Amino acid sequence: MNIGEAAKASGVSSKMIRHYESIGLIDAARRTAAGYRLYGQREVQVLQFIHRARALGFSLEQIRALLALWQDDKRASADVRALARSHIAELERKIAEMEAMKRTLARLAASCQGGARPDCPILDDLAAG
């Protein structure tokens, strides 16, 4: 199948497929005599794997490690679990940071009169650095 068909089958855009190839996340596609990329079911499976991993928030380097583990028949599931737990800890840290941002912004929004006057505690806080 061509790149458009592979994109549709995997949920990964043609542009991202080309990018993943350029950074070595996926192998270079086979080519037709005219130079068009060709993909088979295995390549689509790899792209689907990447798509799902991205949806779960894994970084490209984490996905590279997960792909290596997935393709290694002698892998230890403990290695996969460790990577997943590390990602969970990272997500929890990001969630805590976002909750703190939300609380700060809510406090600032509550302190703003929202009227026609130019005084604005939100802008004052942002300007204070």
CYANA upper distance limits for C-alpha pairs under 8 A (distance plus 0.5 A):
  1 MET  CA      5 GLU  CA      6.33
  1 MET  CA      6 ALA  CA      6.82
  1 MET  CA     38 LEU  CA      6.01
  1 MET  CA     39 TYR  CA      5.65
  1 MET  CA     40 GLY  CA      6.86
  2 ASN  CA      6 ALA  CA      6.69
  2 ASN  CA     36 TYR  CA      7.72
  2 ASN  CA     37 ARG  CA      6.43
  2 ASN  CA     38 LEU  CA      5.57
  2 ASN  CA     39 TYR  CA      6.68
  3 ILE  CA      7 ALA  CA      6.46
  3 ILE  CA     14 SER  CA      6.52
  3 ILE  CA     17 ILE  CA      8.37
  3 ILE  CA     37 ARG  CA      6.65
  3 ILE  CA     38 LEU  CA      7.24
  3 ILE  CA     39 TYR  CA      7.47
  4 GLY  CA      8 LYS  CA      6.73
  4 GLY  CA     13 SER  CA      8.44
  4 GLY  CA     14 SER  CA      6.61
  5 GLU  CA      9 ALA  CA      6.58
  6 ALA  CA     10 SER  CA      6.46
  6 ALA  CA     12 VAL  CA      8.49
  6 ALA  CA     14 SER  CA      8.42
  6 ALA  CA     39 TYR  CA      6.98
  6 ALA  CA     44 VAL  CA      6.52
  7 ALA  CA     11 GLY  CA      6.14
  7 ALA  CA     12 VAL  CA      5.47
  7 ALA  CA     13 SER  CA      5.60
  7 ALA  CA     14 SER  CA      5.96
  7 ALA  CA     17 ILE  CA      7.92
  8 LYS  CA     12 VAL  CA      7.60
  8 LYS  CA     13 SER  CA      8.01
  9 ALA  CA     44 VAL  CA      7.35
 10 SER  CA     44 VAL  CA      6.16
 10 SER  CA     45 GLN  CA      7.76
 10 SER  CA     47 LEU  CA      6.18
 10 SER  CA     48 GLN  CA      5.26
 10 SER  CA     51 HIS  CA      7.79
 11 GLY  CA     47 LEU  CA      8.39
 11 GLY  CA     48 GLN  CA      7.29
 11 GLY  CA     51 HIS  CA      7.14
 12 VAL  CA     16 MET  CA      6.85
 12 VAL  CA     17 ILE  CA      7.06
 12 VAL  CA     47 LEU  CA      7.21
 12 VAL  CA     48 GLN  CA      7.94
 12 VAL  CA     51 HIS  CA      6.69
 13 SER  CA     17 ILE  CA      6.76
 14 SER  CA     18 ARG  CA      6.79
 15 LYS  CA     19 HIS  CA      6.76
 16 MET  CA     20 TYR  CA      6.46
 17 ILE  CA     21 GLU  CA      6.72
 17 ILE  CA     47 LEU  CA      8.27
 18 ARG  CA     22 SER  CA      6.64
 19 HIS  CA     23 ILE  CA      6.80
 20 TYR  CA     24 GLY  CA      6.64
 20 TYR  CA     25 LEU  CA      5.52
 20 TYR  CA     26 ILE  CA      6.26
 21 GLU  CA     25 LEU  CA      6.43
 21 GLU  CA     26 ILE  CA      5.55
 21 GLU  CA     27 ASP  CA      6.55
 21 GLU  CA     28 ALA  CA      6.15
 21 GLU  CA     29 ALA  CA      8.32
 22 SER  CA     28 ALA  CA      8.50
 24 GLY  CA     28 ALA  CA      8.21
 25 LEU  CA     60 LEU  CA      8.41
 25 LEU  CA     64 ARG  CA      6.73
 26 ILE  CA     46 VAL  CA      8.25
 29 ALA  CA     37 ARG  CA      6.04
 29 ALA  CA     38 LEU  CA      6.44
 29 ALA  CA     39 TYR  CA      7.01
 30 ARG  CA     37 ARG  CA      6.28
 30 ARG  CA     38 LEU  CA      5.77
 30 ARG  CA     39 TYR  CA      7.59
 31 ARG  CA     35 GLY  CA      5.68
 31 ARG  CA     36 TYR  CA      5.72
 31 ARG  CA     37 ARG  CA      5.10
 31 ARG  CA     38 LEU  CA      6.08
 32 THR  CA     36 TYR  CA      5.70
 32 THR  CA     37 ARG  CA      7.06
 32 THR  CA     38 LEU  CA      7.40
 39 TYR  CA     43 GLU  CA      6.32
 39 TYR  CA     44 VAL  CA      7.44
 40 GLY  CA     44 VAL  CA      6.91
 41 GLN  CA     45 GLN  CA      6.68
 42 ARG  CA     46 VAL  CA      6.88
 43 GLU  CA     47 LEU  CA      6.76
 44 VAL  CA     48 GLN  CA      6.57
 45 GLN  CA     49 PHE  CA      6.63
 46 VAL  CA     50 ILE  CA      6.77
 46 VAL  CA     67 LEU  CA      8.49
 47 LEU  CA     51 HIS  CA      6.56
 48 GLN  CA     52 ARG  CA      6.64
 49 PHE  CA     53 ALA  CA      6.64
 50 ILE  CA     54 ARG  CA      6.55
 50 ILE  CA     63 ILE  CA      7.21
 51 HIS  CA     55 ALA  CA      6.72
 52 ARG  CA     56 LEU  CA      6.90
 53 ALA  CA     57 GLY  CA      7.01
 53 ALA  CA     58 PHE  CA      6.12
 53 ALA  CA     63 ILE  CA      7.09
 54 ARG  CA     58 PHE  CA      5.81
 54 ARG  CA     59 SER  CA      7.50
 54 ARG  CA     60 LEU  CA      8.41
 54 ARG  CA     63 ILE  CA      8.33
 58 PHE  CA     62 GLN  CA      6.30
 58 PHE  CA     63 ILE  CA      6.69
 58 PHE  CA     87 HIS  CA      7.53
 59 SER  CA     63 ILE  CA      6.62
 60 LEU  CA     64 ARG  CA      6.59
 61 GLU  CA     65 ALA  CA      6.87
 62 GLN  CA     66 LEU  CA      6.62
 62 GLN  CA     83 LEU  CA      8.12
 63 ILE  CA     67 LEU  CA      6.42
 64 ARG  CA     68 ALA  CA      6.79
 65 ALA  CA     69 LEU  CA      6.77
 66 LEU  CA     70 TRP  CA      6.48
 66 LEU  CA     80 VAL  CA      7.49
 66 LEU  CA     83 LEU  CA      8.50
 67 LEU  CA     71 GLN  CA      6.58
 68 ALA  CA     72 ASP  CA      6.68
 69 LEU  CA     73 ASP  CA      8.45
 69 LEU  CA     75 ARG  CA      6.34
 69 LEU  CA     79 ASP  CA      8.44
 69 LEU  CA     80 VAL  CA      7.54
 70 TRP  CA     75 ARG  CA      8.20
 75 ARG  CA     79 ASP  CA      7.94
 76 ALA  CA     80 VAL  CA      7.69
 77 SER  CA     81 ARG  CA      6.67
 78 ALA  CA     82 ALA  CA      6.51
 79 ASP  CA     83 LEU  CA      6.82
 80 VAL  CA     84 ALA  CA      6.74
 81 ARG  CA     85 ARG  CA      6.54
 82 ALA  CA     86 SER  CA      6.58
 83 LEU  CA     87 HIS  CA      6.78
 84 ALA  CA     88 ILE  CA      6.70
 85 ARG  CA     89 ALA  CA      6.75
 86 SER  CA     90 GLU  CA      6.83
 87 HIS  CA     91 LEU  CA      6.65
 88 ILE  CA     92 GLU  CA      6.64
 89 ALA  CA     93 ARG  CA      6.77
 90 GLU  CA     94 LYS  CA      6.80
 91 LEU  CA     95 ILE  CA      6.55
 92 GLU  CA     96 ALA  CA      6.67
 93 ARG  CA     97 GLU  CA      6.79
 94 LYS  CA     98 MET  CA      6.67
 95 ILE  CA     99 GLU  CA      6.58
 96 ALA  CA    100 ALA  CA      6.71
 97 GLU  CA    101 MET  CA      6.78
 98 MET  CA    102 LYS  CA      6.60
 99 GLU  CA    103 ARG  CA      6.69
100 ALA  CA    104 THR  CA      6.72
101 MET  CA    105 LEU  CA      6.58
102 LYS  CA    106 ALA  CA      6.44
103 ARG  CA    107 ARG  CA      6.62
104 THR  CA    108 LEU  CA      6.73
105 LEU  CA    109 ALA  CA      6.49
105 LEU  CA    122 ILE  CA      8.45
106 ALA  CA    110 ALA  CA      6.53
107 ARG  CA    111 SER  CA      6.81
108 LEU  CA    112 CYS  CA      6.96
108 LEU  CA    121 PRO  CA      6.93
108 LEU  CA    122 ILE  CA      5.92
108 LEU  CA    125 ASP  CA      8.49
109 ALA  CA    122 ILE  CA      7.16
111 SER  CA    121 PRO  CA      7.14
112 CYS  CA    120 CYS  CA      6.46
112 CYS  CA    121 PRO  CA      6.29
112 CYS  CA    122 ILE  CA      7.38
113 GLN  CA    120 CYS  CA      8.19
114 GLY  CA    120 CYS  CA      8.45
120 CYS  CA    124 ASP  CA      6.71
121 PRO  CA    125 ASP  CA      6.45
122 ILE  CA    126 LEU  CA      6.83
123 LEU  CA    127 ALA  CA      6.52
124 ASP  CA    128 ALA  CA      6.60
125 ASP  CA    129 GLY  CA      7.46
